[in-house]
Amino acid sequence: MKASSSLSNDQKLKICHHKAANPSIKQSALANWAMQEFKLSKVLTQGTINNILAKRQQYESMDSTELTSKRQRAVKHPELDNVLANWVLQWQARRVALSGDLIKEKARQFARQLELGERTPEFSNGWLAKFNIRHGFKAQKSYGESGSADLDAIDRNMPTIKEKLQSYSLQDIYNMDETRLFYRMAPDRTIARRQIEGSKKDKTRLTFVFAANADGSHKMEPLIIGHAQRPRAFNRKSGEQLGFYYCSNAKAWMTGLIFRE
């Protein structure tokens, strides 16, 4: 008979999954199930069950070697782990959004400064997941503005549009759409311990316009709409001279005038 302290990480994960599959099960019943399932010498306490359930994400991020282990693997580079966690917390306090890729790149910089050399981790997505779990970091969405299209109006008018298009061949039916690149805007998701307030967004943008006919035989060259008439990066040349279509207005929006042109 096994003692309760000899549960492997894989068995603890199975307890979490059994709870997820049976959300209404009481902890006492879950403890009895675990005792019978894993042939334990005694029923797990409520505190033990709470601790196991709270660490579900941690168990799910483990590889096969860690799952068969009965102890959590020690951090290989505690100094790197601590300095990186403090760096994340510092930027969280400043309300700066951090992506997973940015955290991994900063980890590489710290690793070089600490001269880890061949001992440097791979900084994979799996490494990032374990780092976040160790320090209680989660993907958080910043408070911000939101909007949506009038889907009801689209549904109401779609039959009329389809009826009008029946008299045209697919080759003569074009669709145009636009997308905006807010190249100075910080991401609205961040890695942090708590949800943070979103700071004012920098809405400097480029608008990209794409158009093609319904059968795909004609795909028009993209149009780029910016704020500046001749951006500094153009080196006093026009978009046409640089090999693409470019126009501008104060808000970098598609307008009726640009559409007609």
C-alpha positions in Angstrom: 0.0 0.0 0.0 1.3 3.4 -0.9 1.5 6.3 1.4 -0.2 9.6 0.4 3.2 11.3 0.1 4.3 8.9 -2.6 1.9 10.2 -5.2 3.6 10.8 -8.5 3.0 14.0 -10.5 1.1 11.9 -13.1 -1.2 10.6 -10.4 -1.8 14.1 -9.2 -2.7 15.2 -12.7 -5.2 12.3 -12.9 -6.8 13.6 -9.8 -7.1 17.0 -11.5 -8.6 15.5 -14.6 -11.1 13.4 -12.6 -12.2 16.6 -10.9 -12.6 18.3 -14.3 -14.6 15.4 -15.7 -16.8 15.5 -12.6 -17.1 19.2 -11.6 -19.8 18.5 -9.0 -17.8 15.9 -7.1 -17.1 16.8 -3.5 -13.5 16.8 -2.3 -14.2 14.0 0.2 -15.5 11.8 -2.6 -12.5 12.8 -4.7 -10.2 11.9 -1.9 -11.9 8.5 -1.6 -11.6 7.9 -5.3 -7.9 8.7 -5.2 -7.3 6.3 -2.3 -9.0 3.4 -4.2 -7.5 4.3 -7.6 -3.9 4.6 -6.4 -4.2 2.1 -3.5 -3.2 4.7 -0.9 -2.9 3.7 2.8 -5.1 6.6 3.9 -7.5 9.2 2.5 -5.9 12.4 1.3 -6.7 15.5 3.4 -8.8 18.4 2.1 -5.6 20.6 2.2 -3.7 18.1 0.1 -6.6 17.9 -2.5 -6.7 21.7 -2.6 -3.0 21.9 -3.3 -3.1 19.3 -6.0 -6.1 21.0 -7.8 -4.4 24.4 -7.6 -1.3 23.1 -9.4 -3.2 21.6 -12.4 -1.5 23.9 -14.9 1.9 23.0 -13.5 1.3 19.3 -13.9 -0.1 19.7 -17.4 3.1 21.6 -18.5 5.4 18.7 -17.3 7.1 16.3 -19.7 6.9 12.5 -19.3 10.0 12.4 -17.1 8.6 15.0 -14.7 5.2 13.3 -14.6 6.7 10.1 -13.4 8.7 11.9 -10.7 7.4 12.3 -7.2 9.1 15.6 -6.7 9.1 18.8 -8.7 12.3 19.3 -10.6 14.5 22.0 -9.1 15.1 25.1 -11.2 18.4 24.7 -13.1 19.4 28.4 -13.1 17.8 30.0 -10.0 19.7 33.3 -10.5 18.4 33.7 -14.1 14.9 32.7 -13.0 14.8 35.3 -10.2 16.2 38.2 -12.2 13.8 37.5 -15.1 10.8 37.3 -12.7 11.8 40.6 -11.1 12.1 42.2 -14.5 8.6 41.1 -15.5 7.2 42.5 -12.2 9.0 45.8 -12.8 7.4 46.3 -16.2 4.0 45.1 -14.8 4.2 47.9 -12.2 4.8 50.4 -15.1 1.7 49.0 -16.9 3.8 47.9 -19.9 2.5 44.9 -21.9 4.9 42.0 -22.3 4.6 39.2 -24.8 5.9 35.7 -24.3 8.4 36.2 -27.1 9.7 39.4 -25.4 10.2 37.5 -22.1 12.1 34.8 -23.9 14.4 37.3 -25.7 15.1 39.1 -22.4 15.9 35.7 -20.8 18.5 35.2 -23.5 20.0 38.5 -22.8 20.2 37.7 -19.0 21.7 34.3 -19.8 24.5 36.0 -21.8 25.1 38.5 -19.0 25.3 35.6 -16.5 27.7 33.8 -18.9 25.8 30.5 -18.8 27.4 29.4 -22.0 26.6 25.8 -22.9 24.3 25.6 -19.9 21.9 28.2 -21.5 18.3 26.8 -21.7 16.5 26.6 -25.1 13.9 29.1 -24.0 11.1 27.2 -25.8 7.4 27.7 -25.3 7.5 24.8 -22.8 10.2 26.6 -20.8 8.1 29.8 -20.8 5.0 27.9 -19.6 6.9 26.5 -16.7 8.4 29.9 -15.8 5.0 31.5 -15.8 3.5 28.8 -13.6 6.4 29.0 -11.1 5.9 32.7 -10.6 2.1 32.9 -11.0 2.2 34.8 -14.3 -0.7 34.4 -16.6 -1.8 35.9 -20.0 -3.9 39.0 -19.0 -5.9 41.3 -21.2 -5.6 45.0 -20.6 -8.7 47.1 -20.1 -9.3 49.0 -23.4 -11.8 50.0 -26.0 -13.8 47.6 -28.2 -16.2 47.7 -31.1 -18.1 45.5 -33.4 -19.7 45.5 -36.8 -23.5 45.8 -37.2 -24.0 42.1 -37.8 -27.8 42.5 -37.8 -27.7 45.0 -40.7 -25.4 42.6 -42.6 -27.8 39.7 -42.2 -30.8 41.9 -43.3 -29.1 43.2 -46.5 -27.3 40.0 -47.6 -30.2 38.6 -49.6 -30.6 41.8 -51.5 -26.9 41.9 -52.3 -26.9 38.3 -53.5 -29.9 39.0 -55.8 -28.2 42.0 -57.4 -25.0 39.9 -58.0 -26.8 37.2 -59.9 -26.7 39.3 -63.1 -22.9 39.5 -63.0 -20.2 36.9 -63.8 -17.8 36.0 -61.0 -15.0 37.6 -63.0 -16.8 41.0 -62.8 -17.6 40.8 -59.0 -14.9 42.4 -56.9 -14.5 42.5 -53.1 -12.3 45.1 -51.3 -11.3 45.0 -47.7 -8.9 47.0 -45.6 -6.8 46.2 -42.5 -4.9 48.6 -40.3 -1.4 48.2 -38.9 -0.9 50.1 -35.6 2.8 49.7 -35.7 3.4 51.9 -32.5 0.6 50.3 -30.4 1.6 48.1 -27.5 -0.2 44.7 -27.4 -3.4 44.4 -25.4 -2.3 41.1 -23.8 0.5 40.8 -21.3 2.2 38.3 -19.0 1.6 39.4 -15.4 0.3 38.3 -12.0 -2.7 40.5 -12.1 -4.9 42.3 -14.7 -3.5 45.7 -15.4 -5.1 48.9 -16.6 -4.5 49.7 -20.2 -2.6 52.9 -20.9 -3.6 55.3 -23.7 -3.1 53.7 -27.1 -0.9 55.2 -29.8 -3.1 54.9 -32.9 -0.5 55.9 -35.5 -1.3 53.5 -38.3 -1.0 52.4 -41.9 -4.1 51.2 -43.7 -3.6 48.4 -46.2 -6.3 48.0 -48.9 -6.7 44.7 -50.8 -9.1 43.9 -53.7 -9.7 40.8 -55.9 -12.5 39.4 -58.1 -14.6 36.5 -57.1 -13.0 33.8 -59.3 -9.5 34.9 -58.3 -8.3 35.7 -61.8 -7.5 39.4 -60.9 -5.8 40.4 -57.7 -5.1 44.1 -57.5 -1.9 45.5 -56.2 -2.3 46.5 -52.5 -2.9 50.2 -51.7 -1.2 51.7 -48.6 -2.6 54.7 -46.9 -0.5 56.6 -44.4 -0.5 59.9 -42.4 2.4 61.7 -44.1 2.3 62.7 -47.8 6.0 61.8 -48.2 7.3 59.8 -45.2 11.0 60.4 -44.4 11.7 56.8 -45.1 10.8 57.4 -48.8 13.9 59.6 -49.2 11.9 62.2 -51.2 10.5 59.7 -53.6 6.8 58.8 -54.2 5.3 55.4 -53.6 5.0 54.9 -57.3 8.7 55.5 -57.7 9.4 53.0 -55.0 7.2 50.4 -56.7 3.9 50.4 -54.7 0.7 52.4 -54.5 0.6 54.9 -51.6 -1.6 57.9 -50.7 -2.2 59.8 -47.5 -4.6 61.8 -45.3 -4.5 63.1 -41.8 -6.0 60.0 -40.2 -4.6 57.4 -42.7 -8.2 56.2 -43.5 -9.9 55.0 -46.6 -12.1 57.8 -47.9 -14.7 58.2 -50.6 -12.3 60.2 -52.7 -9.5 57.7 -52.4 -12.0 54.9 -53.2 -13.1 56.6 -56.4 -9.5 57.3 -57.5 
